[in-house]
Amino acid sequence: MSQWNEKVVAVTGGSAGLGLTIARSFYERGATIVLLARSEEKLAQAKSTFAEGRVYTVTVDVTQEENVKQAIATILELTGRLDVLVNNVGKSDRIDLLKTGLSDYREFMEINFLSAVSCTYAALDALTKTSGHVVNIGSLSSKTAWPFLAPYTTSKFALAAFTHHLRLEGPRQVHYLLVCPGPIKRDDAGARYDKQATERGLSAAAREPGAGARVRAMDPKKLAEQIVISCEKRKPEWMPFKYRLVLMLNSLSPRFGDWFLRKKMKK
């Protein structure tokens, strides 16, 4: 019997992409899934891809605090418990640092950071009762900067700091996991940022996954599997092992770290 049988997993941004893939990995292990997103239509479509039973949907705008509180209350009404909250909602962008305005930073902090804070606080009592898990989907950009990503990176650094504070000060019964992948393989990866790069006069590298970082895009199914395993082992953090050494060197010598990153940039 799987340890996820009769457990309830809620995933924000669960109607498509990585969020839906994460939900499916928990579902295949026996968990009950709650998909959360803004679009009722997309949620219905996502639910239809599962077999009958053990899948609920809740429509919510995670940037609105009262919406979030009501969504968590609805989950508890539907299922009676909550064991995993996956804060997956997020957006990326491509923009030149010197052309970035405060409105850009506000938008990214709202979506990539404050939404996770709001959802976590709303769910924390329920997760404490079940000795559950908070999973925050960060990025390698939670650990290091990269050109054309300033608002995104700033918001992901904030998410990493919040997760660290949860580990230090949050209820000890709850497991807190920060996930730091590189680029995720997507069907539209080659064209996703073309319009932004063209309109903003950015280099060809800005159009690529990871803004041209020389890192291999990860299969979302494999990433979802690692997230499930990390929850089972109650690990504090997950990231591709090969990047840990680079980040360690960057911490020891920021000058070297900046030189190394510039060397790795695609022109």
C-alpha positions in Angstrom: 0.0 0.0 0.0 1.3 3.4 -1.0 1.9 6.0 1.8 -0.1 8.4 -0.3 -3.4 6.4 -0.1 -6.1 8.6 1.5 -3.7 11.6 1.5 -4.9 14.9 -0.1 -2.6 16.9 -2.4 -3.4 20.4 -3.5 -1.5 21.9 -6.5 -1.8 25.6 -7.5 -1.5 26.2 -11.2 -2.7 22.6 -11.5 -4.7 22.9 -14.7 -1.7 22.5 -17.1 2.1 22.2 -17.4 4.3 21.2 -14.5 1.5 21.6 -11.9 -0.7 19.0 -13.7 2.3 16.7 -14.1 3.0 16.9 -10.3 -0.6 16.2 -9.5 -0.6 13.2 -11.8 2.5 11.7 -10.0 0.8 11.9 -6.6 -2.4 10.6 -8.1 -0.7 7.5 -9.6 0.5 6.7 -6.0 -3.0 6.7 -4.6 -3.4 10.3 -3.4 -6.6 12.4 -3.8 -5.8 15.4 -5.9 -7.2 19.0 -5.8 -6.3 21.1 -8.8 -6.4 24.8 -8.2 -6.3 27.5 -11.0 -8.2 30.6 -12.2 -9.9 29.1 -15.2 -12.9 26.8 -14.5 -12.8 25.6 -18.1 -9.1 24.6 -18.0 -9.7 22.9 -14.7 -12.5 20.8 -16.1 -10.4 19.9 -19.1 -7.5 18.9 -16.8 -9.8 16.8 -14.6 -11.1 14.9 -17.6 -7.6 13.5 -18.2 -7.8 11.5 -15.0 -9.7 8.3 -14.3 -12.9 8.6 -12.3 -12.6 9.6 -8.7 -10.0 11.2 -6.4 -9.8 14.4 -8.3 -11.4 17.7 -7.3 -11.0 21.2 -8.8 -11.2 24.6 -7.0 -11.3 27.8 -8.9 -9.1 30.4 -7.2 -7.0 33.5 -7.9 -4.0 32.9 -5.7 -3.0 36.6 -5.7 -6.2 37.4 -3.8 -5.9 36.6 -0.1 -9.6 36.1 0.6 -9.9 33.9 -2.5 -7.1 31.8 -1.1 -8.6 31.4 2.3 -11.9 30.3 0.8 -10.2 27.8 -1.5 -8.5 26.1 1.5 -11.8 26.0 3.3 -13.4 24.5 0.3 -10.7 21.8 0.1 -11.3 20.9 3.7 -15.0 20.7 3.1 -14.6 18.4 0.1 -11.9 16.1 1.5 -11.7 16.6 5.2 -8.0 17.1 5.3 -4.9 18.4 3.5 -1.5 16.6 3.4 0.4 18.4 0.7 0.3 22.0 -0.7 2.3 22.5 -3.8 2.9 26.2 -4.5 3.4 25.9 -8.3 1.9 29.1 -9.7 4.4 31.3 -11.4 5.4 33.2 -14.5 8.6 34.0 -16.3 9.6 36.9 -18.6 12.5 38.3 -20.6 13.5 41.9 -20.0 16.6 44.1 -19.9 17.6 45.0 -16.3 17.9 48.7 -17.2 14.5 48.8 -18.8 12.8 47.1 -15.9 10.3 49.2 -13.8 8.8 48.9 -10.4 5.6 47.6 -11.9 7.5 44.6 -13.3 8.9 43.7 -9.8 5.5 44.2 -8.2 3.9 41.8 -10.7 6.4 39.1 -10.2 6.5 39.4 -6.5 2.7 39.1 -6.4 2.6 36.0 -8.6 5.8 34.1 -7.8 6.2 35.0 -4.1 3.3 36.5 -2.3 0.9 33.9 -3.7 2.9 31.1 -2.1 3.0 33.1 1.2 -0.7 33.5 1.1 -1.5 29.9 0.3 1.0 28.6 2.9 -0.4 30.6 5.7 -4.0 29.7 4.8 -3.1 26.0 4.8 -0.6 25.8 7.6 -3.1 24.7 10.4 -4.5 21.9 8.3 -1.0 20.7 7.3 0.1 20.8 10.9 -2.7 18.4 11.8 -1.6 15.9 9.2 2.2 16.4 9.6 2.0 17.4 5.9 4.2 19.1 3.4 4.6 22.5 1.8 6.3 22.3 -1.6 7.5 25.6 -3.1 8.5 25.4 -6.7 11.5 27.7 -7.1 14.2 27.6 -9.7 17.9 27.7 -10.2 17.1 31.4 -10.2 16.3 31.0 -6.5 20.0 30.6 -6.1 21.8 32.6 -8.7 21.1 35.5 -11.1 21.0 35.3 -14.9 20.6 38.0 -17.6 17.2 39.1 -18.8 15.5 37.6 -15.7 15.8 40.2 -13.0 12.2 40.4 -11.7 11.7 36.7 -12.0 15.0 35.9 -10.2 14.3 38.5 -7.4 10.9 36.8 -6.8 12.4 33.3 -6.7 15.2 34.5 -4.3 12.4 35.7 -2.0 10.6 32.4 -2.2 13.8 30.6 -1.2 14.2 32.9 1.8 10.6 32.3 2.8 11.0 28.5 2.6 14.1 28.8 4.8 12.2 30.8 7.4 9.5 28.1 7.4 12.1 25.4 8.1 13.5 27.5 11.0 10.3 28.9 12.5 7.3 27.0 11.0 5.5 24.2 12.8 7.9 21.4 13.3 5.4 18.8 12.3 5.3 20.2 8.7 7.9 19.4 6.0 9.0 22.3 3.9 10.6 21.6 0.5 12.2 24.1 -1.9 12.5 22.7 -5.5 15.1 24.3 -7.7 15.1 23.0 -11.2 16.6 24.5 -14.3 14.5 25.0 -17.5 11.6 22.6 -17.9 10.9 20.9 -21.3 7.9 22.4 -22.9 6.2 22.0 -26.3 6.5 25.7 -26.9 10.0 26.2 -25.5 11.5 27.3 -28.7 8.9 30.1 -29.4 7.7 31.1 -25.9 9.7 34.3 -25.6 10.1 35.3 -29.2 7.6 38.2 -29.0 9.1 39.6 -25.9 12.7 39.4 -27.2 11.7 41.0 -30.5 9.7 43.8 -29.0 12.4 44.6 -26.4 15.4 44.2 -28.7 16.9 41.4 -26.7 19.6 39.0 -28.0 18.7 35.6 -29.5 19.8 33.9 -26.3 16.9 35.6 -24.4 14.5 33.6 -26.5 15.7 30.3 -25.3 14.7 28.2 -22.3 16.7 29.5 -19.3 17.5 32.7 -21.2 20.3 30.9 -23.0 21.8 29.3 -19.9 23.8 26.2 -21.0 21.8 23.8 -18.9 19.8 20.9 -20.3 16.0 21.2 -20.0 14.5 18.7 -17.6 11.6 16.3 -18.3 8.7 17.5 -16.2 7.7 13.9 -15.4 11.1 13.2 -13.9 11.0 16.4 -11.9 7.6 15.4 -10.6 8.9 12.1 -9.5 11.8 13.7 -7.7 9.3 16.0 -5.9 7.3 13.0 -4.7 10.4 11.2 -3.5 11.7 14.3 -1.8 8.4 14.5 0.1 8.6 10.9 1.1 12.1 11.4 2.4 11.2 14.9 3.9 14.1 16.5 2.2 14.6 20.3 2.7 15.6 21.0 -0.9 15.9 19.5 -4.3 18.0 20.6 -7.2 20.1 18.9 -9.9 23.3 17.7 -8.2 25.7 18.9 -10.9 24.8 22.6 -10.2 25.5 22.4 -6.4 29.2 22.7 -6.9 28.9 25.8 -9.1 26.7 27.4 -6.5 29.1 26.5 -3.7 31.9 28.1 -5.6 29.8 31.2 -6.2 29.2 31.5 -2.4 32.9 31.1 -1.7 33.9 33.7 -4.3 31.3 36.0 -5.9 33.9 37.4 -8.2 34.6 33.9 -9.6 30.9 33.1 -9.7 30.2 36.2 -11.8 33.1 35.3 -14.1 31.9 31.7 -14.5 28.3 32.8 -15.3 29.5 35.3 -17.9 31.6 32.6 -19.5 28.6 30.3 -19.7 26.4 32.8 -21.4 25.4 32.3 -25.0 26.2 35.3 -27.1 
